[in-house]
């Protein structure tokens, strides 16, 4: 009786271990699966948003879903949220990773883990009056034309872009860069249109949504303002400081997706162009 009882306990233990092992499998994998809480902004079309079906959508979300397929040791869960909640949540560990069209800054590098590879890009350039389009065709010609650039907040990543342009690319033909207070996009469009300034640094997507799109809030400026692209700026996912290993796994996956054309195809699907082509 004692021998049978002992064998019975061993059998139950074995079944329990098997059940636990099965619960940890993902797509036939044998290793434990770690749940990853992915935060993304819920409004930033086409980067990250919630679609009409109530699903997490957008270019960066789509890229992360492809990354998830290549990492059987992880299982991603998506949480649409606000800018502030994403940044604070990733910092404090509420979320493991967040994506919202982020540009890298020295301040952010102190708070988060940045991977080696960006997730995408955004195009930055200047908005000018259309009447000046024959004289201003790029940033060097704007520097020659005028020093009247709408001031940029010193903590704004756009300030860093123009500062680098001056110091690295054009030390002898600088744009007159003035640090100013933060303001809304509408101020820049209005000030350039009125002639108060001659150019406003803006994201291409912002100009398209605010000026060119049907029903845009500044559609009246469509024929008065012109956008001149400068370059593509990498956008990055932000990882919690404890997740360097996860960030390394992301890098392995993203390099495969870049090599097989998946990311280019997704960019064309969401943006109508391969925005990474403008990256340095």
Rosetta blueprint (number, residue, H / E / L):
1 X L
2 X H
3 X H
4 X H
5 X H
6 X H
7 X H
8 X H
9 X H
10 X H
11 X H
12 X H
13 X H
14 X H
15 X H
16 X H
17 X H
18 X H
19 X H
20 X H
21 X H
22 X H
23 X H
24 X L
25 X L
26 X L
27 X L
28 X L
29 X L
30 X L
31 X L
32 X L
33 X L
34 X E
35 X E
36 X E
37 X E
38 X E
39 X E
40 X E
41 X E
42 X L
43 X E
44 X E
45 X L
46 X L
47 X L
48 X E
49 X E
50 X E
51 X L
52 X L
53 X L
54 X L
55 X L
56 X E
57 X E
58 X L
59 X H
60 X H
61 X H
62 X H
63 X H
64 X H
65 X H
66 X H
67 X H
68 X H
69 X H
70 X H
71 X L
72 X L
73 X L
74 X E
75 X E
76 X E
77 X E
78 X E
79 X E
80 X E
81 X E
82 X L
83 X H
84 X H
85 X H
86 X H
87 X H
88 X H
89 X H
90 X H
91 X H
92 X H
93 X L
94 X L
95 X L
96 X L
97 X E
98 X E
99 X E
100 X E
101 X E
102 X E
103 X L
104 X L
105 X L
106 X H
107 X H
108 X H
109 X H
110 X H
111 X H
112 X L
113 X E
114 X L
115 X L
116 X L
117 X L
118 X L
119 X L
120 X E
121 X E
122 X E
123 X E
124 X E
125 X E
126 X E
127 X E
128 X E
129 X E
130 X H
131 X H
132 X H
133 X L
134 X L
135 X L
136 X L
137 X L
138 X L
139 X H
140 X H
141 X H
142 X H
143 X H
144 X H
145 X H
146 X L
147 X L
148 X L
149 X E
150 X L
151 X L
152 X E
153 X L
154 X L
155 X L
156 X L
157 X H
158 X H
159 X H
160 X H
161 X H
162 X H
163 X H
164 X H
165 X H
166 X H
167 X H
168 X H
169 X H
170 X L
171 X L
172 X L
173 X L
174 X L
175 X L
176 X L
177 X L
178 X L
179 X E
180 X L
181 X L
182 X L
183 X L
184 X L
185 X H
186 X H
187 X H
188 X H
189 X H
190 X H
191 X H
192 X H
193 X H
194 X H
195 X L
196 X L
197 X L
198 X L
199 X E
200 X E
201 X E
202 X E
203 X E
204 X H
205 X H
206 X H
207 X H
208 X H
209 X H
210 X H
211 X H
212 X H
213 X L
214 X L
215 X L
216 X L
217 X L
218 X L
219 X H
220 X H
221 X H
222 X L
223 X L
224 X L
225 X E
226 X E
227 X E
228 X E
229 X E
230 X E
231 X E
232 X E
233 X E
234 X E
235 X E
236 X E
237 X E
238 X E
239 X E
240 X L
241 X L
242 X L
243 X L
244 X H
245 X H
246 X H
247 X H
248 X H
249 X H
250 X H
251 X H
252 X H
253 X H
254 X H
255 X H
256 X H
257 X H
258 X H
259 X H
260 X L
261 X L
262 X H
263 X H
264 X H
265 X H
266 X H
267 X H
268 X H
269 X H
270 X H
271 X H
272 X L
273 X L
274 X L
275 X H
276 X H
277 X H
278 X H
279 X L
280 X L
